[in-house]
């Protein structure tokens, strides 16, 4: 499938010049320290979505006595994460600027923001983090509530309480997005905010994202990352937003039969579920999904599984289907090429379609799917 760059006319999303201004390459140096004497550490992209120009490369440094160093060139501030000893520790995202900076990280604090001494990360500490202070408190409370319930019910939280947790979590996501909109409105030249938007977009398109993007300055929009984000928002907004007709994915089943548009239209509701064979969260939901499918498959509900497994992992894909007894439609998007075009790079990702093939809900937990079908198919 070739995605067409459809018209993306939204009042708040004014046109920009898609030709990047010349951003001169300047050198940068990172002097790093970590509480590990040896090993290797990697300066990695934060996204597989293609936001880095070809001249920007991931790098690996050998740790000696808890110290490491990176040297390179940047056209403007870029976001990275640190990956120690093949993901035994992975930092949260941070910004690297031109010039010299110091980074301090702790292998016992995976997915936490390392201490970084540069202007962008000074903004993170003094402005960005402050904007999210109240939201962070709510997030911690929700985490503690979930952990308490898991302990109380031995990891088998009742569906009624699961539904409450999911509802509160999604409300928190909406709050986060609104805070980001307010932040960009008051910090239109923030490279930090640009990369934060890219990072959250990786988890799925929301209608507020192009509105947030519209608040950035022309300087930010003219960067390579800014232009890439503009195009991806157009594509995702045109095909995966609520109310849009979901696109036909160029995918095949195990017998090389192609997915067809009719597969979206045969039932009252169809869940298109993107996954891959080694995805832990994907596999964790299958037991619940099987119960839901067996109950509603004859009442107007279908699931279309679309694997993004690499070509070399084809046998593993088929093995998971057989071992887990996944008895709904299964298709394969080789190497996830089609999924990446739709900015689907975090898994599982799913879309609930109506009988006309329009997206009516997305990224549903099994408890949400069950609740919706109970209300609309019984």
C-alpha positions as CSV (number, residue, x, y, z in Angstrom):
1,X,0.0,0.0,0.0
2,X,1.3,3.4,-0.9
3,X,0.0,6.1,1.4
4,X,-1.1,9.3,-0.3
5,X,-0.3,12.6,1.3
6,X,-3.9,13.7,1.5
7,X,-4.9,17.2,2.2
8,X,-4.6,18.0,5.9
9,X,-6.4,21.2,6.2
10,X,-7.1,22.0,9.8
11,X,-7.7,25.6,10.9
12,X,-5.0,25.6,13.6
13,X,-2.6,23.7,11.4
14,X,-1.4,26.4,9.1
15,X,0.9,25.6,6.1
16,X,4.6,25.6,6.5
17,X,7.5,25.7,4.1
18,X,8.5,22.1,3.8
19,X,11.9,22.9,2.7
20,X,14.3,22.8,5.6
21,X,16.5,25.7,6.4
22,X,20.2,25.0,6.3
23,X,21.2,23.8,9.7
24,X,25.0,23.9,10.0
25,X,26.7,20.9,11.5
26,X,28.6,21.7,14.7
27,X,30.6,19.3,17.0
28,X,29.4,18.0,20.3
29,X,31.1,16.1,23.1
30,X,29.5,14.0,25.9
31,X,31.6,13.3,29.0
32,X,29.6,10.6,30.8
33,X,29.8,8.7,34.0
34,X,27.9,5.6,35.1
35,X,28.0,3.3,38.2
36,X,29.5,0.5,36.3
37,X,33.2,-0.1,35.8
38,X,33.1,-1.9,32.4
39,X,30.8,-2.7,29.6
40,X,29.5,-0.7,26.6
41,X,26.9,2.0,26.3
42,X,25.1,3.1,23.2
43,X,23.7,6.5,22.2
44,X,20.5,5.4,20.5
45,X,17.6,7.0,18.5
46,X,14.4,7.5,20.5
47,X,12.2,6.4,17.7
48,X,12.1,4.1,14.7
49,X,10.0,6.6,12.8
50,X,12.8,8.3,10.7
51,X,13.3,11.6,12.5
52,X,17.1,11.7,12.1
53,X,18.9,12.7,9.0
54,X,21.3,10.2,7.5
55,X,24.3,12.2,8.8
56,X,23.2,11.6,12.4
57,X,24.4,8.2,13.6
58,X,23.9,6.1,16.7
59,X,27.2,5.5,18.6
60,X,28.7,3.0,21.0
61,X,31.3,3.8,23.7
62,X,33.4,1.4,25.8
63,X,33.1,2.1,29.6
64,X,36.4,2.4,31.4
65,X,36.3,2.9,35.2
66,X,32.8,4.1,35.0
67,X,33.5,6.7,32.4
68,X,32.5,7.0,28.7
69,X,32.7,9.6,25.9
70,X,30.9,10.4,22.7
71,X,32.0,12.8,20.0
72,X,30.1,13.8,16.9
73,X,28.2,16.5,14.9
74,X,24.7,17.8,15.2
75,X,22.7,20.4,13.1
76,X,20.5,21.3,16.1
77,X,19.6,19.7,19.4
78,X,18.6,16.0,19.1
79,X,17.0,13.5,21.4
80,X,18.6,10.2,22.3
81,X,18.5,7.5,25.0
82,X,21.3,5.5,26.6
83,X,21.4,1.8,26.3
84,X,23.8,0.0,28.6
85,X,25.0,-3.6,27.9
86,X,22.3,-4.5,25.4
87,X,19.4,-2.9,27.3
88,X,20.2,-4.0,30.8
89,X,19.7,-0.3,31.5
90,X,17.8,2.1,29.2
91,X,17.5,5.8,30.1
92,X,14.5,8.0,29.4
93,X,15.0,10.4,26.5
94,X,17.2,13.4,26.9
95,X,18.5,16.2,24.6
96,X,22.1,16.4,23.2
97,X,23.2,19.9,22.1
98,X,26.1,21.2,20.1
99,X,29.2,21.8,22.3
100,X,30.2,20.1,25.5
101,X,27.9,18.5,28.0
102,X,28.1,16.1,31.0
103,X,25.8,13.1,31.6
104,X,25.5,11.1,34.8
105,X,23.4,7.9,34.7
106,X,22.5,5.1,37.1
107,X,22.1,1.5,35.9
108,X,19.5,1.0,38.7
109,X,17.2,3.7,37.4
110,X,16.1,2.3,34.0
111,X,13.7,4.6,32.1
112,X,14.6,7.5,34.3
113,X,15.9,10.8,32.9
114,X,19.7,11.0,33.4
115,X,21.4,14.1,34.8
116,X,22.4,16.1,31.8
117,X,24.2,19.5,32.0
118,X,23.2,21.6,28.9
119,X,20.7,24.3,28.1
120,X,17.9,22.0,26.9
121,X,18.0,19.8,30.0
122,X,18.2,22.9,32.2
123,X,14.8,23.8,30.5
124,X,13.6,20.3,31.4
125,X,14.4,20.7,35.1
126,X,13.3,24.3,35.5
127,X,10.3,24.5,33.2
128,X,9.1,21.3,31.6
129,X,9.2,19.1,34.7
130,X,7.5,21.9,36.7
131,X,4.6,22.1,34.2
132,X,4.0,18.3,34.7
133,X,4.4,18.4,38.5
134,X,0.8,17.9,39.4
135,X,0.3,15.3,36.6
136,X,3.3,13.4,37.9
137,X,1.8,13.2,41.3
138,X,-1.4,11.8,39.9
139,X,0.6,9.3,37.8
140,X,2.5,8.1,40.9
141,X,-0.8,7.7,42.8
142,X,-2.3,5.6,39.9
143,X,0.8,3.4,39.8
144,X,0.6,2.8,43.6
145,X,-3.1,2.1,43.3
146,X,-2.5,-0.5,40.5
147,X,0.3,-2.1,42.5
148,X,-1.8,-2.3,45.6
149,X,-4.7,-4.0,43.7
150,X,-2.3,-6.5,42.1
151,X,-1.0,-7.4,45.5
152,X,-4.5,-7.6,47.0
153,X,-5.9,-9.8,44.2
154,X,-2.7,-11.8,43.5
155,X,-2.2,-10.3,40.1
156,X,-5.8,-11.2,39.1
157,X,-7.6,-7.8,39.4
158,X,-11.4,-8.1,38.7
159,X,-12.6,-6.7,35.4
160,X,-14.6,-4.0,37.1
161,X,-11.5,-2.6,38.8
162,X,-9.4,-3.1,35.7
163,X,-11.9,-1.0,33.8
164,X,-11.6,1.8,36.4
165,X,-7.7,1.7,36.2
166,X,-7.7,1.9,32.4
167,X,-10.2,4.8,32.4
168,X,-8.1,6.7,34.9
169,X,-5.0,6.0,32.9
170,X,-6.5,7.3,29.7
171,X,-7.8,10.4,31.4
172,X,-4.2,11.0,32.6
173,X,-2.9,10.7,29.0
174,X,-5.4,13.3,27.9
175,X,-4.2,15.6,30.7
176,X,-0.6,15.0,29.7
177,X,-1.4,16.0,26.1
178,X,-3.2,19.2,27.2
179,X,-0.2,20.2,29.3
180,X,2.1,19.7,26.3
181,X,-0.1,21.9,24.2
182,X,0.1,24.6,26.9
183,X,3.8,24.2,27.2
184,X,4.5,24.5,23.4
185,X,2.2,27.5,23.2
186,X,4.4,29.3,25.7
187,X,7.7,27.7,24.5
188,X,7.4,27.6,20.7
189,X,11.2,27.4,20.2
190,X,11.7,24.4,22.4
191,X,13.6,21.5,20.9
192,X,12.9,19.6,24.0
193,X,9.1,19.9,23.5
194,X,9.5,18.9,19.8
195,X,11.1,15.6,20.8
196,X,8.7,15.0,23.6
197,X,5.8,15.3,21.1
198,X,7.6,12.9,18.7
199,X,8.1,10.5,21.7
200,X,4.4,10.5,22.7
201,X,3.3,10.3,19.0
202,X,5.1,6.9,18.9
203,X,2.3,5.5,21.1
204,X,-0.4,6.4,18.7
205,X,-2.0,9.4,16.9
206,X,-4.3,11.7,18.8
207,X,-6.3,14.6,17.3
208,X,-4.6,17.1,19.6
209,X,-1.1,16.4,18.1
210,X,-1.4,18.5,15.0
211,X,-2.8,21.3,17.2
212,X,0.3,21.0,19.4
213,X,2.5,21.0,16.3
214,X,0.9,24.2,15.0
215,X,2.2,26.1,18.0
216,X,5.9,25.5,17.2
217,X,7.9,28.3,15.6
218,X,9.0,28.2,11.9
219,X,12.6,27.4,13.1
220,X,11.5,24.2,14.8
221,X,9.2,23.2,12.0
222,X,11.9,23.6,9.4
223,X,14.2,21.0,11.1
224,X,14.5,17.5,9.6
225,X,12.6,16.1,12.6
226,X,10.0,18.9,12.3
227,X,9.3,18.1,8.7
228,X,9.2,14.4,9.3
229,X,6.7,14.9,12.1
230,X,4.5,17.1,9.9
231,X,4.3,14.4,7.2
232,X,3.7,11.6,9.7
233,X,0.9,13.5,11.4
234,X,-0.7,14.1,8.0
235,X,-0.6,10.4,7.1
236,X,-1.7,9.1,10.5
237,X,-4.5,11.7,10.8
238,X,-5.8,10.8,7.3
239,X,-6.0,7.1,8.0
240,X,-6.1,6.2,11.7
241,X,-7.9,9.0,13.4
242,X,-11.3,8.4,14.9
243,X,-14.0,8.5,12.1
244,X,-11.5,7.8,9.3
245,X,-11.8,4.7,7.0
246,X,-9.0,2.4,8.0
247,X,-6.6,1.8,5.1
248,X,-6.1,-1.5,3.4
249,X,-2.8,-3.1,4.7
250,X,-0.6,-5.0,2.2
251,X,-0.5,-8.1,4.3
252,X,-0.7,-11.9,3.6
253,X,-1.8,-14.9,5.6
254,X,0.3,-18.1,5.9
255,X,-0.9,-19.3,2.5
256,X,0.0,-15.9,0.9
257,X,-3.6,-14.9,0.5
258,X,-3.9,-11.1,0.7
259,X,-5.9,-9.1,3.2
260,X,-8.9,-7.5,1.4
261,X,-11.0,-4.5,2.1
262,X,-14.0,-6.9,2.5
263,X,-12.4,-8.4,5.6
264,X,-13.0,-5.0,7.3
265,X,-16.7,-5.0,6.3
266,X,-18.0,-8.5,7.1
267,X,-19.0,-7.9,10.7
268,X,-20.6,-5.3,12.8
269,X,-17.3,-4.7,14.6
270,X,-13.8,-5.7,13.6
271,X,-10.7,-5.3,15.8
272,X,-7.5,-4.8,13.8
273,X,-4.7,-5.8,16.2
274,X,-1.0,-5.1,15.4
275,X,1.5,-7.3,17.2
276,X,4.7,-9.4,16.8
277,X,5.7,-12.8,18.0
278,X,8.3,-11.7,20.7
279,X,6.2,-8.9,22.1
280,X,5.6,-9.6,25.8
281,X,2.5,-7.3,26.2
282,X,1.0,-8.7,23.0
283,X,1.3,-12.3,24.2
284,X,0.0,-11.3,27.6
285,X,-3.4,-10.2,26.3
286,X,-4.1,-13.3,24.1
287,X,-5.8,-15.4,26.8
288,X,-8.3,-12.6,27.5
289,X,-8.7,-12.0,23.7
290,X,-9.5,-15.7,23.1
291,X,-12.3,-15.6,25.7
292,X,-13.8,-12.5,24.2
293,X,-13.5,-13.8,20.6
294,X,-15.1,-17.2,21.4
295,X,-18.0,-15.4,23.0
296,X,-18.7,-12.8,20.3
297,X,-17.4,-14.3,17.0
298,X,-20.8,-15.5,16.1
299,X,-22.5,-12.3,17.1
300,X,-20.9,-9.9,14.7
301,X,-17.3,-9.5,16.0
302,X,-14.1,-10.4,14.2
303,X,-10.4,-9.9,15.0
304,X,-7.8,-9.4,12.3
305,X,-4.3,-9.9,13.7
306,X,-1.5,-8.2,11.7
307,X,2.0,-9.3,12.7
308,X,4.9,-7.0,12.0
309,X,7.5,-9.8,12.4
310,X,10.7,-9.6,10.4
311,X,11.0,-12.0,7.5
312,X,13.6,-14.1,9.3
313,X,11.0,-14.6,12.2
314,X,8.2,-16.0,10.0
315,X,8.4,-19.4,11.7
316,X,8.3,-17.9,15.1
317,X,5.1,-15.9,14.1
318,X,3.4,-19.1,12.9
319,X,4.6,-21.0,16.0
320,X,3.0,-18.4,18.4
321,X,-0.3,-18.7,16.4
322,X,-0.3,-22.4,16.8
323,X,0.9,-22.7,20.4
324,X,-1.4,-20.0,21.6
325,X,-4.3,-21.3,19.5
326,X,-5.1,-17.9,18.0
327,X,-8.2,-18.8,16.0
328,X,-9.0,-15.5,14.4
329,X,-7.7,-14.1,11.1
330,X,-3.9,-13.8,11.0
331,X,-2.0,-11.7,8.5
332,X,1.6,-10.7,8.1
333,X,3.0,-7.3,7.3
334,X,6.6,-8.3,6.4
335,X,9.1,-6.3,8.5
336,X,6.3,-4.0,9.6
337,X,6.8,-1.8,6.5
338,X,3.1,-0.9,6.1
339,X,2.7,-0.4,9.9
340,X,5.6,2.1,10.0
341,X,4.0,4.1,7.2
342,X,1.1,4.6,9.6
343,X,3.4,5.4,12.5
344,X,2.5,2.2,14.2
345,X,5.7,1.3,16.0
346,X,4.6,0.5,19.5
347,X,2.8,-2.8,20.2
348,X,0.2,-4.0,20.8
349,X,-1.7,-1.3,18.9
350,X,-5.3,-1.9,17.8
351,X,-8.2,-0.2,16.1
352,X,-11.9,-1.1,16.4
353,X,-13.8,-0.6,13.2
354,X,-17.5,-0.4,12.5
355,X,-19.3,-2.2,9.6
356,X,-18.2,0.6,7.2
357,X,-14.6,0.2,8.1
358,X,-14.4,3.4,10.1
359,X,-12.3,3.7,13.2
360,X,-14.5,4.1,16.2
361,X,-12.1,3.3,19.0
362,X,-8.4,2.5,19.3
363,X,-5.8,1.1,21.7
364,X,-8.3,-0.8,23.7
365,X,-7.4,-3.1,26.6
366,X,-9.2,-6.5,26.6
367,X,-11.4,-5.3,29.5
368,X,-12.5,-2.3,27.4
369,X,-13.3,-4.5,24.3
370,X,-15.3,-6.9,26.5
371,X,-17.3,-4.0,28.0
372,X,-18.0,-2.4,24.6
373,X,-19.2,-5.6,23.0
374,X,-21.4,-6.5,26.0
375,X,-23.1,-3.2,25.5
376,X,-23.4,-3.3,21.7
377,X,-23.7,-7.0,20.7
378,X,-25.8,-8.7,23.4
